[in-house]
């Protein structure tokens, strides 16, 4: 077999492996099916990076609306509570809400999703490749009291994916750092921000 000038057999093998890695797990419908299995059939993902679950009932929604109405004069904080009441499923029905970020090693992808019972409200994913790297960013917020917010991201071919959002103290940073370092080991990501080492 004759190769084009400048390419060797190994370079083609690397390119093929990278393309296969990008094609795996990037079908949204197969990811949705797998996530439903994780949520309802007991299938375990390789790793949960972030997991938050809530159960909403009509009584809880009414309480949020009532409290929201009382707190509207307080800088509009009540509007946020009312928004939460209506943003978690049908108002008059019970609903389980799952907001998670998972790593699926067999599919070679990290997935962030929000489900209202079995309906997807959000689904974002990013394939992990040999070129992926992890970055931590931090910005100051508020006044001169030293407030800050940090975010952990994985980056693949210029696409950025938030792994763990909004750490804002040393305890949450250390916990997030441990999760991200464990994820990097599982995903064979060797390129980490120096602040994570």
C-alpha positions in Angstrom: 0.0 0.0 0.0 1.4 3.4 -0.9 0.9 6.3 1.5 0.8 9.9 0.6 4.0 11.9 1.2 4.6 12.7 4.8 2.3 10.1 6.3 3.2 6.8 7.9 1.1 3.8 8.9 1.2 4.9 12.5 -0.2 8.4 11.7 -3.1 6.8 9.9 -3.8 4.5 12.9 -3.8 7.5 15.2 -6.1 9.4 12.9 -8.5 6.4 12.6 -8.5 5.9 16.4 -9.3 9.6 16.9 -12.1 9.6 14.4 -13.6 6.4 15.9 -13.4 8.1 19.3 -15.3 11.1 18.1 -18.0 9.0 16.4 -18.6 6.8 19.5 -21.4 8.0 21.8 -22.2 11.2 19.9 -25.6 10.0 18.7 -28.1 12.0 20.9 -30.8 9.4 20.7 -28.5 6.5 21.9 -27.2 8.8 24.7 -30.8 9.6 25.7 -31.6 5.9 25.8 -28.5 5.1 27.9 -29.3 8.0 30.3 -32.9 6.7 30.8 -31.3 3.3 31.6 -29.0 5.0 34.2 -31.9 6.9 35.8 -34.6 4.1 35.7 -33.0 0.7 35.1 -30.1 0.9 37.6 -27.3 1.0 34.9 -24.2 2.6 36.5 -22.2 5.2 34.5 -18.4 5.1 34.7 -18.5 8.1 37.0 -20.9 10.7 38.3 -19.1 14.1 38.3 -22.1 16.0 39.5 -25.4 14.6 40.7 -28.4 16.6 42.1 -31.9 15.1 42.5 -35.2 16.7 43.6 -38.8 15.5 44.0 -41.4 18.2 43.3 -45.0 17.9 44.4 -47.9 20.3 43.9 -47.8 21.2 47.6 -44.1 22.2 47.3 -44.8 24.3 44.2 -47.7 26.1 46.0 -45.4 26.8 48.9 -42.8 28.3 46.6 -45.4 30.4 44.8 -46.8 31.6 48.2 -43.4 32.4 49.6 -42.4 34.0 46.3 -45.4 36.4 46.4 -44.5 37.4 49.9 -40.8 38.0 48.9 -41.4 40.0 45.7 -40.7 43.3 47.5 -37.3 41.9 48.6 -35.3 42.8 45.5 -37.5 40.6 43.4 -36.2 37.5 45.1 -39.8 36.2 45.1 -39.8 36.1 41.3 -37.0 33.6 41.4 -39.0 31.3 43.8 -42.0 31.5 41.5 -39.8 30.7 38.5 -38.5 27.6 40.3 -42.1 26.5 41.1 -43.0 26.5 37.4 -39.7 25.3 36.1 -39.8 21.8 37.6 -42.4 19.9 35.6 -46.2 20.1 35.4 -47.5 22.3 38.2 -50.2 19.9 39.4 -48.3 16.6 39.1 -45.4 15.1 41.0 -42.1 15.1 39.2 -38.6 13.8 39.8 -35.9 16.1 38.6 -32.3 14.9 37.9 -29.5 17.2 37.0 -26.3 15.3 36.5 -22.9 15.2 34.7 -21.6 11.7 34.0 -18.6 10.2 32.3 -19.4 7.2 30.0 -16.1 5.4 29.3 -17.5 2.9 26.9 -18.9 5.7 24.7 -15.9 7.9 25.3 -18.1 10.9 26.2 -19.0 13.2 29.1 -22.7 14.1 29.3 -24.6 16.7 31.2 -28.3 16.4 31.4 -31.4 17.6 33.2 -34.5 15.3 33.2 -38.0 15.9 34.3 -39.2 12.4 35.0 -38.3 10.7 31.6 -38.4 14.0 29.5 -35.1 15.7 28.7 -34.9 19.4 29.5 -31.2 19.6 28.7 -28.7 17.3 27.1 -25.1 18.4 26.3 -22.1 16.1 25.6 -18.5 16.2 24.5 -16.4 13.3 23.2 -13.2 12.7 25.1 -10.1 12.2 22.9 -6.3 11.9 23.3 -6.2 15.7 22.8 -8.6 16.6 25.6 -7.4 18.6 28.5 -8.8 20.1 31.7 -8.8 23.7 32.7 -9.8 25.5 35.8 -10.9 29.2 35.7 -11.7 31.6 38.5 -13.0 35.1 38.6 -13.6 37.6 41.3 -17.2 38.5 42.2 -18.7 41.1 44.4 -16.7 43.8 46.1 -13.3 43.7 47.9 -14.3 41.0 50.3 -12.4 38.3 48.3 -15.4 36.6 46.8 -14.7 34.4 43.8 -16.4 31.7 41.6 -14.5 28.9 39.9 -15.4 26.4 37.1 -13.8 23.2 36.0 -13.9 22.5 32.2 -12.8 19.8 29.8 -11.7 21.0 26.3 -11.6 18.8 23.2 -10.7 20.3 19.8 -11.6 23.8 20.9 -15.0 22.8 22.3 -15.4 23.6 26.0 -17.6 21.6 28.4 -18.3 22.6 32.0 -17.6 19.6 34.3 -18.3 21.2 37.7 -19.8 24.7 37.9 -19.5 27.4 40.5 -17.2 26.4 43.2 -16.9 29.4 45.5 -14.9 28.4 48.6 -11.9 26.3 49.4 -13.9 23.3 50.5 -16.0 23.1 47.3 -12.8 23.7 45.3 -11.0 20.8 47.0 -14.0 18.5 46.5 -14.3 19.5 42.8 -10.6 19.1 42.3 -10.7 15.5 43.7 -13.6 14.6 41.4 -11.9 16.2 38.3 -8.5 14.5 39.0 -10.3 11.1 39.4 -12.2 11.8 36.1 -8.9 12.7 34.3 -7.3 9.3 35.4 -10.3 7.3 34.2 -10.5 9.2 30.9 -6.7 9.1 30.4 -6.4 12.8 30.2 -2.9 13.8 31.1 -3.1 17.5 30.4 -4.3 19.2 33.6 -4.2 22.8 34.8 -1.2 23.2 37.1 -3.6 24.5 39.8 -5.1 21.0 39.9 -1.9 19.1 40.6 
